Amino acid sequence: MRTTRHDAAASSPTALQWLRYAFGARLPRDLSAWVLSDTTRPGWVRRHVARSLVQLSPLVVACLAVVPVGMAYRLTAALGGVLVGLMYSMAFMVETTEHRVAKAGYPAGTAARLREERAERRRTARVEERFPYRAGGSGSFD
């Protein structure tokens, strides 16, 4: 199991690897740091939604091309399928990203811990920005 964070900029998946990754496949071991970075750095929710839309694309194609009814019904079915799929995807977003990180070889909970640490650093920076007299630990709230 991997327990350290490496430089994710060193390598990234090819287009075919990313497509397989979007559908749930495991990436090669040398891309483990990229997976951790993908699921923890800012914008991870947006990337999760993008992967979900890729997963839902066969449904949209099937609804628009195969279903033998009028185009209005096909569009409605495709849109309804996408909305329900995105609802479930967002409901299980944290669990899905944790599963991706675990498949990459990191301990369970790593992604959530890293995101929480970043959020805590941001909160601390905002407090220090709002109350500059406390910079460096000086001052008091008394």
Secondary structure, DSSP 8 states (H G I E B T S, - for coil): ---S---GGG----HHHHHHHHTT----GGGHHHHHHHHHSTTHHHHHHHHHHHHHHHHHHHHHHT--S-HHHHHHHHHHHHHHHHHHHHHTHHHHHHHHHHHTT--TTHHHHHHHHHHHHHHHHHHHHH-GGGGGG-S---
